[in-house]
Amino acid sequence: MSRTWNTRAETGADIPVVRDIVTAAFPTPEEAALVDALRADPGAWIEGLSLVAVDGSDRPVGHALLTRCHIGDRPALCLAPVAVRPERQRGGAGTAAVRAALDAAGRLGERHVVVLGHPEYYPRFGFTRASAHGIGLTVDVPDEALMALTLDAAHPLPAGGVRYAVPFGI
């Protein structure tokens, strides 16, 4: 059942809870380790772009993270990972966290976001196939899985290869 979620930026007190959410949502701890590594990377981490969806007790149940990447030589953001506690999945917490993260990025003046994810999920936020904009990766991924979004219609998506932050290993 879908509901309205409150969202907010992650605080220092949320870090262990976010780690638990990400660990529970994925089959291996690799994504949680990635979040930790991104948090420690000053070239990737942008304060205020790690967002949580919280329950009525202000306890995070969902998380969306945007970190610095580049499309060609243009700064952009990477949306990854997005995670929700398994017992709260399919209730809108992930959608709320993603929308809050994209809104926060727009308020910070960010212009472009890429995501490597499920092609059935991310178009609801306005993501489209990145290859249609001349955006690609140096690794082989399904074409429909790499998507991009402009947060500012006055600045169309640039073409080029996506360069992720070092912790991604891409």
MARMIZA-179756 format. One record per residue (C-alpha): x, y, z; residue number from 1. Coordinates in pm, 1 decimal. Layout:
BEGIN
u = X&v = Y&w = Z&k = NUM
...
// end
This chain:
BEGIN
u = 0.0&v = 0.0&w = 0.0&k = 1
u = 133.4&v = 339.0&w = -99.3&k = 2
u = 143.0&v = 625.5&w = 147.0&k = 3
u = 285.9&v = 972.0&w = 179.5&k = 4
u = 637.0&v = 967.5&w = 320.9&k = 5
u = 830.5&v = 1239.4&w = 494.4&k = 6
u = 1181.8&v = 1285.0&w = 362.1&k = 7
u = 1490.4&v = 1464.8&w = 484.1&k = 8
u = 1863.8&v = 1480.3&w = 438.4&k = 9
u = 2063.5&v = 1210.1&w = 612.4&k = 10
u = 2218.7&v = 1314.8&w = 943.6&k = 11
u = 2526.0&v = 1171.3&w = 1112.6&k = 12
u = 2298.6&v = 974.9&w = 1344.1&k = 13
u = 2138.0&v = 808.3&w = 1039.9&k = 14
u = 2459.3&v = 658.3&w = 901.5&k = 15
u = 2430.4&v = 318.8&w = 1077.7&k = 16
u = 2058.3&v = 296.9&w = 995.6&k = 17
u = 2123.6&v = 379.9&w = 629.4&k = 18
u = 2390.3&v = 107.5&w = 624.8&k = 19
u = 2133.7&v = -138.5&w = 765.8&k = 20
u = 1875.9&v = -35.4&w = 503.0&k = 21
u = 2119.8&v = -79.9&w = 215.5&k = 22
u = 2253.0&v = -409.3&w = 352.6&k = 23
u = 1899.9&v = -546.5&w = 393.2&k = 24
u = 1786.2&v = -431.6&w = 48.7&k = 25
u = 2063.5&v = -594.0&w = -155.2&k = 26
u = 2183.5&v = -955.2&w = -171.8&k = 27
u = 2543.6&v = -869.6&w = -79.5&k = 28
u = 2702.2&v = -600.4&w = 142.6&k = 29
u = 2880.0&v = -447.9&w = -158.9&k = 30
u = 2630.6&v = -162.5&w = -199.5&k = 31
u = 2656.3&v = -69.7&w = 169.9&k = 32
u = 3035.0&v = -66.1&w = 138.0&k = 33
u = 2996.0&v = 154.3&w = -170.9&k = 34
u = 2789.1&v = 407.5&w = 26.7&k = 35
u = 3055.9&v = 412.4&w = 299.5&k = 36
u = 3330.5&v = 463.9&w = 40.3&k = 37
u = 3135.9&v = 740.7&w = -135.4&k = 38
u = 3072.5&v = 912.4&w = 198.7&k = 39
u = 3450.6&v = 912.3&w = 257.5&k = 40
u = 3533.5&v = 1046.3&w = -92.1&k = 41
u = 3539.1&v = 1428.5&w = -90.2&k = 42
u = 3531.2&v = 1433.4&w = -470.4&k = 43
u = 3207.6&v = 1234.8&w = -477.2&k = 44
u = 3013.2&v = 1325.2&w = -163.1&k = 45
u = 2784.4&v = 1628.5&w = -173.9&k = 46
u = 2634.8&v = 1726.0&w = 159.4&k = 47
u = 2255.3&v = 1720.7&w = 148.9&k = 48
u = 2220.9&v = 1470.8&w = -137.0&k = 49
u = 2187.4&v = 1159.2&w = 76.0&k = 50
u = 1813.2&v = 1153.0&w = 143.3&k = 51
u = 1599.9&v = 929.2&w = 359.9&k = 52
u = 1229.5&v = 850.7&w = 367.1&k = 53
u = 1122.2&v = 820.9&w = 729.4&k = 54
u = 835.4&v = 653.5&w = 911.9&k = 55
u = 611.1&v = 825.9&w = 1166.1&k = 56
u = 882.9&v = 796.2&w = 1431.2&k = 57
u = 1138.5&v = 970.0&w = 1203.0&k = 58
u = 1317.0&v = 636.6&w = 1153.7&k = 59
u = 1466.1&v = 600.5&w = 803.4&k = 60
u = 1316.9&v = 316.9&w = 600.3&k = 61
u = 1431.6&v = 424.2&w = 252.8&k = 62
u = 1742.4&v = 589.9&w = 111.7&k = 63
u = 1852.7&v = 754.7&w = -214.1&k = 64
u = 2203.9&v = 881.5&w = -278.9&k = 65
u = 2333.8&v = 1126.1&w = -539.0&k = 66
u = 2709.8&v = 1167.0&w = -577.5&k = 67
u = 2934.7&v = 1350.4&w = -821.1&k = 68
u = 3014.6&v = 1200.4&w = -1156.9&k = 69
u = 3083.6&v = 1353.1&w = -1496.7&k = 70
u = 2936.5&v = 1319.9&w = -1843.0&k = 71
u = 3235.2&v = 1389.9&w = -2059.8&k = 72
u = 3389.6&v = 1691.2&w = -1889.9&k = 73
u = 3059.1&v = 1823.7&w = -1751.4&k = 74
u = 2971.5&v = 1773.8&w = -1383.5&k = 75
u = 2670.0&v = 1553.0&w = -1323.2&k = 76
u = 2526.0&v = 1333.8&w = -1051.1&k = 77
u = 2494.9&v = 958.6&w = -1019.6&k = 78
u = 2185.4&v = 816.9&w = -850.0&k = 79
u = 2297.3&v = 504.0&w = -665.7&k = 80
u = 2208.2&v = 320.4&w = -465.6&k = 81
u = 1838.9&v = 347.0&w = -391.7&k = 82
u = 1733.0&v = 115.0&w = -111.2&k = 83
u = 1427.2&v = 41.4&w = 102.7&k = 84
u = 1390.5&v = -195.1&w = 396.4&k = 85
u = 1246.4&v = -517.0&w = 249.3&k = 86
u = 933.7&v = -505.5&w = 464.9&k = 87
u = 862.3&v = -148.5&w = 341.5&k = 88
u = 927.9&v = -206.5&w = -29.7&k = 89
u = 654.6&v = -131.9&w = -279.9&k = 90
u = 502.7&v = 127.9&w = -47.8&k = 91
u = 643.8&v = 443.4&w = -201.8&k = 92
u = 938.4&v = 505.5&w = 33.3&k = 93
u = 1193.9&v = 462.7&w = -246.8&k = 94
u = 999.4&v = 688.9&w = -480.1&k = 95
u = 975.6&v = 953.5&w = -207.8&k = 96
u = 1349.6&v = 935.8&w = -135.9&k = 97
u = 1439.7&v = 961.8&w = -504.8&k = 98
u = 1204.6&v = 1256.6&w = -562.0&k = 99
u = 1346.0&v = 1432.6&w = -254.1&k = 100
u = 1703.3&v = 1372.2&w = -373.5&k = 101
u = 1629.7&v = 1506.5&w = -722.4&k = 102
u = 1452.7&v = 1810.7&w = -574.9&k = 103
u = 1747.6&v = 1877.8&w = -341.9&k = 104
u = 1990.0&v = 1849.2&w = -634.7&k = 105
u = 1786.1&v = 2097.1&w = -835.8&k = 106
u = 1787.7&v = 2344.6&w = -546.5&k = 107
u = 2167.7&v = 2314.4&w = -536.1&k = 108
u = 2185.8&v = 2409.8&w = -903.6&k = 109
u = 2278.2&v = 2064.4&w = -1029.2&k = 110
u = 2173.1&v = 2000.8&w = -1387.9&k = 111
u = 2216.2&v = 1636.6&w = -1488.8&k = 112
u = 2169.7&v = 1294.0&w = -1331.6&k = 113
u = 2251.6&v = 945.0&w = -1456.4&k = 114
u = 2133.3&v = 613.5&w = -1319.1&k = 115
u = 2218.5&v = 254.9&w = -1400.0&k = 116
u = 1908.6&v = 65.6&w = -1297.5&k = 117
u = 1575.8&v = -95.0&w = -1376.4&k = 118
u = 1431.8&v = 56.0&w = -1695.6&k = 119
u = 1077.5&v = 1.2&w = -1567.5&k = 120
u = 1134.0&v = 199.4&w = -1245.1&k = 121
u = 1331.6&v = 515.0&w = -1322.4&k = 122
u = 1131.0&v = 663.4&w = -1613.2&k = 123
u = 864.8&v = 768.7&w = -1357.0&k = 124
u = 1114.0&v = 1036.5&w = -1248.5&k = 125
u = 1180.4&v = 1155.3&w = -1603.5&k = 126
u = 1484.7&v = 940.5&w = -1681.9&k = 127
u = 1525.3&v = 835.3&w = -2044.3&k = 128
u = 1766.0&v = 608.0&w = -2225.6&k = 129
u = 2109.2&v = 772.8&w = -2202.6&k = 130
u = 2224.0&v = 648.0&w = -2542.8&k = 131
u = 1955.3&v = 863.0&w = -2706.5&k = 132
u = 2153.9&v = 1162.8&w = -2579.9&k = 133
u = 2494.7&v = 1027.2&w = -2680.8&k = 134
u = 2577.6&v = 920.8&w = -2324.1&k = 135
u = 2754.9&v = 590.4&w = -2265.0&k = 136
u = 2982.7&v = 388.1&w = -2040.5&k = 137
u = 3318.2&v = 222.3&w = -2090.9&k = 138
u = 3173.3&v = -105.1&w = -1958.5&k = 139
u = 2911.9&v = -320.1&w = -2125.9&k = 140
u = 2564.4&v = -273.2&w = -1976.3&k = 141
u = 2218.9&v = -322.7&w = -2127.7&k = 142
u = 2138.9&v = -8.0&w = -2326.4&k = 143
u = 1802.7&v = 37.9&w = -2157.5&k = 144
u = 1958.4&v = 24.4&w = -1807.2&k = 145
u = 2170.3&v = 341.0&w = -1841.1&k = 146
u = 1938.5&v = 639.0&w = -1815.0&k = 147
u = 1980.4&v = 1014.0&w = -1780.0&k = 148
u = 1775.4&v = 1313.9&w = -1671.1&k = 149
u = 1817.6&v = 1687.5&w = -1696.6&k = 150
u = 1702.8&v = 1882.4&w = -1391.4&k = 151
u = 1703.7&v = 2210.6&w = -1583.4&k = 152
u = 1535.3&v = 2220.4&w = -1925.0&k = 153
u = 1752.3&v = 2520.1&w = -2018.6&k = 154
u = 2054.8&v = 2287.6&w = -2003.3&k = 155
u = 2005.5&v = 1977.2&w = -2219.7&k = 156
u = 2198.3&v = 1663.7&w = -2139.7&k = 157
u = 2554.0&v = 1670.5&w = -2271.4&k = 158
u = 2689.3&v = 1382.9&w = -2477.7&k = 159
u = 2988.4&v = 1185.6&w = -2358.5&k = 160
u = 3109.3&v = 899.7&w = -2147.2&k = 161
u = 3003.4&v = 878.1&w = -1784.1&k = 162
u = 3291.7&v = 894.0&w = -1539.7&k = 163
u = 3183.2&v = 766.4&w = -1200.8&k = 164
u = 3352.7&v = 844.7&w = -870.2&k = 165
u = 3645.2&v = 612.5&w = -795.7&k = 166
u = 3456.4&v = 397.2&w = -539.8&k = 167
u = 3228.0&v = 269.1&w = -816.5&k = 168
u = 3523.9&v = 99.5&w = -982.9&k = 169
u = 3394.1&v = 185.1&w = -1331.5&k = 170
// end
